[in-house]
Amino acid sequence: MNEMNTERKVARVLPWMMLVMISASSLLNAFSIIPALLAHYFNVNAATMSWQTVVITLAMGVAGIVYATLADYISIRRLMIVGLILMTAGLLLGFFFSHNLLLVIIASALATLGGQSANALLLVTAVRYLSKEASDRYFGYYSACINAAQLLGVLLGGFLTSWIGWRYLFIFPLISVVTIYFVLKYLPEDSKLATQKLDVFGISLLTLFTFLLSLFFNQNSWTILALAIAVLIGLYFYIGHHANAFVSLDFFKNKRYTLAIILGGLVNSLLVAYPFMFSFLCASIYHTQPLQVSEILIPSYIVAILVATFASNIAKLWGLERTVLISLALILIGLLMDAAFLESGVWVLVVASSIFSGGMALFSPQVQALMFSALPADKVGVGSGIYGLVFSTSMSLGTAITGTLLAAKWLHNPSIFPFLSTTAVSFSNILLLFIIWIIVTMTLTLSTRKILFGGND
């Protein structure tokens, strides 16, 4: 009876955590499309202005792993309160000191560190306190929130900045501050591992590795990568020789969990790489501006929100294995349509990107369901944190590789589609490489189907 009462209470606060997730992420997405405007406002060059993106990315990577891992030791209630306080402080600092670039960057970092609490803890909270049927729905809601934040970021970054000024981007997320009332009232003050000592050193090593890896993807410094690898080796030896480490090496022998995060990493590497490439494609072939590219993608965000919202219902209807394979097939169809008909008109790009986004929105909740179902109850936090680390790393790596491919001359010819112009060939070939990547993922899924869908090995 007490568990049912707790579940009902937690169910009341989860929508408010989703509000924090959407509003905080929409701020970051809005800033990602107005760097030129900010560079002009502060009278700085693009390289200087890029530090805001660098700092935000670092804050996202570190916050995600820290919140999720600490959730195995500290109550989610306390972590959310800290996150909301940090976010509010960052938003107010950014608004009132918008004339100072350094303070704007610091404010963006604080808002990110705080807002990421909801991103990192939403699914952990759902899995920990709700029934399996109820928590499964939140895997789809989580994906829907990500796409809603992207859509809202486009609208805020494009239209709000044109109407009343970019500094008001810091005001919009303040609507989610009311969440602190619901957190205090409905989230329980408990911890699943309250009797276990917090592994400060181990979690610090993992945090440092995450920070260095994120910094490498932003700065492309091999020295930083070498430091990240050194820290990872140190972390490996630490968890292998300390019985009370926050995670053991046996944790990674969980085949179902490991395969789930590998599949998630493979597919999610295209989550940012695709729109990144898409912006160059539209600019080269249709001579569109960045904001126009975002507007072209708006229908795909709407499709993704709808698909993700009903992802758990679709999985019930088709079964988990079939849903995963169908989602990969949709991604494949969207990419193939882009590769073959990218010069047939903007409407083709709208349809193709919508099919691609629908497939991605259907895939992510299923992989998250697989991942969480393979985790023991006392490792939900760290398991979610490691998945988040793989998620962000794969997106950064996918974008970096795509950037290299865009500059590669060997992709300019030949093409399997003879009707394409010289300008379109390189983009078509990159999309074909994306298709090969998804085929590899489908092959891995089919070859490991017994482990993934046959049990909790």
Stockholm file with secondary structure:
# STOCKHOLM 1.0

chainA/1-457         MNEMNTERKVARVLPWMMLVMISASSLLNAFSIIPALLAHYFNVNAATMSWQTVVITLAMGVAGIVYATLADYISIRRLMIVGLILMTAGLLLGFFFSHNLLLVIIASALATLGGQSANALLLVTAVRYLSKEASDRYFGYYSACINAAQLLGVLLGGFLTSWIGWRYLFIFPLISVVTIYFVLKYLPEDSKLATQKLDVFGISLLTLFTFLLSLFFNQNSWTILALAIAVLIGLYFYIGHHANAFVSLDFFKNKRYTLAIILGGLVNSLLVAYPFMFSFLCASIYHTQPLQVSEILIPSYIVAILVATFASNIAKLWGLERTVLISLALILIGLLMDAAFLESGVWVLVVASSIFSGGMALFSPQVQALMFSALPADKVGVGSGIYGLVFSTSMSLGTAITGTLLAAKWLHNPSIFPFLSTTAVSFSNILLLFIIWIIVTMTLTLSTRKILFGGND
#=GR chainA/1-457 SS CHHHHHHHHHHHHHHHHHHHHHHHHHHHHHHHTCHHHHHHHHTCCHHHHHHHHHHHHHHHHHHHHHHHHHTTTSCHHHHHHHHHHHHHHHHHHHHHTTTCHHHHHHHHHHHHHHHHHHHHHHHHHHHHHSCHHHHHHHHHHHHHHHHHHHHHHHHIIIIIHHHTCGGGGGTGGGGGGGHHHHHHHHSCCCCTTTTSCCCHHHHHHHHHHHHHHHHHHHHCCHHHHHHHHHHHHHHHHHHHHCTTSSSCGGGGGCHHHHHHHHHHHHHHHHHHHHHHHHHHHHHHHHCCCHHHHHHHHHHHHHHHHHHHHTHHHHHHHHCHHHHHHHHHHHHHHHHHHHHHHTTSCHHHHHHHHHHHHHHHHHHHHHHHHHHHHTSCGGGHHHHHHHHHHHHHHHHHHHHHHHHHHHTCGGGSSCCSCTTSCHHHHHHHHHHHHHHHHHHHHHHHHHHTHHHHHSCCC
#=GC SS_cons         CHHHHHHHHHHHHHHHHHHHHHHHHHHHHHHHTCHHHHHHHHTCCHHHHHHHHHHHHHHHHHHHHHHHHHTTTSCHHHHHHHHHHHHHHHHHHHHHTTTCHHHHHHHHHHHHHHHHHHHHHHHHHHHHHSCHHHHHHHHHHHHHHHHHHHHHHHHIIIIIHHHTCGGGGGTGGGGGGGHHHHHHHHSCCCCTTTTSCCCHHHHHHHHHHHHHHHHHHHHCCHHHHHHHHHHHHHHHHHHHHCTTSSSCGGGGGCHHHHHHHHHHHHHHHHHHHHHHHHHHHHHHHHCCCHHHHHHHHHHHHHHHHHHHHTHHHHHHHHCHHHHHHHHHHHHHHHHHHHHHHTTSCHHHHHHHHHHHHHHHHHHHHHHHHHHHHTSCGGGHHHHHHHHHHHHHHHHHHHHHHHHHHHTCGGGSSCCSCTTSCHHHHHHHHHHHHHHHHHHHHHHHHHHTHHHHHSCCC
//
